Amino acid sequence: MSSNDETPGTPENPLREELPEEVRTKTAEKAPEPGPERAGQEPDGPAGPTGRQRLLMGLWPPRVSRAQLIVALLLFGLGFGLAVQVASNSDSDGALRGARQEDLVRILDELDDRTQRLEEEKQGLEDQRTELENSSDQAEEARKQTVEKEKQLGILAGTVAAQGPGITLTIDDGEGTVEADSLLDAVQELRAAGAEAIQVNGVRIVAGTYLTDVSGGVAVDGNKISAPYRFKVIGKPQDLEPALNIPGGVVQTLEKEQATVTVERSDKIVVDALRPAERPDYARSSSQ
């Protein structure tokens, strides 16, 4: 049969038409199938932990040794103490920043006065040492200094009378509103200002003095006293009076309680109220 008799539309060489199809089929058969990761599917077997999971497993639960725990507690205590100290200093600084100029000047004056008194006491002790070293009769000089020291201690203990410059503080409590706490504040302020001897209404004030409220007045070491309360104080008047009259001090506080307060300076104040010398029951001198 000739080529003209072939069916129309039939290709002259079927092999050439089928060859590309066969190649495509074989190529498709050889192509690897997409794995689970490529297809977006989970792998069949269990997956191992990721890097983040391993990090978390290493950090938690924490493994703390005893030494590390002790160091942590010590650091915490140190930090807490520093925080408290900083807060305390901040409060003190804030109080000074909020004070008025006259209050700051007064505080500086009081510090200068106390420093001067300490310097004078130091100088006196150095003079006594020099006298002992240079005295031809050191035994006699030591005896004199011992007697003088005994008098000074007697004044502080209230066993001997004293006189010198000072002030008289009078508190007239007509309303009966002044309590023991107010009188104790006055005593403490006077001591802080350098008072060396104090008596109130015939009762000597010493280091162990206590004040309590009683009916119709105040008791000082168990001795009842009543208004007007009159303090006789020996000390430097230039220090004692300003200490009582500071803003918000003793005088202003008593005046708010409807009391009348007067302060008088004097070149000679006599403190003659005495206390009996008490011998301790158990304490003895350790010097040989």
Secondary structure, 3 states (H helix, E strand, C coil): CCHHHCCCCCCCCHHHHHHHHHHHHHHHHHCCCCCCCCCCCCCCCCCCCCHHHHHHHHHCCCCCCHHHHHHHHHHHHHHHHHHHHHHHHHHHHHHHHCCCHHHHHHHHHHHHHHHHHHHHHHHHHHHHHHHHHHCCCHHHHHHHHHHHHHHHHHHHHCCCCEEEEEEEEEEECCCCCCCHHHHHHHHHHHHHCCCCEEEECCEEECCCCCEEEECCEEEECCEEECCCEEEEEECCHHHHHHHHCCCCCHHHHHHHCCCEEEEEEEEEEEECCCCCCCCCCCCCCCCC
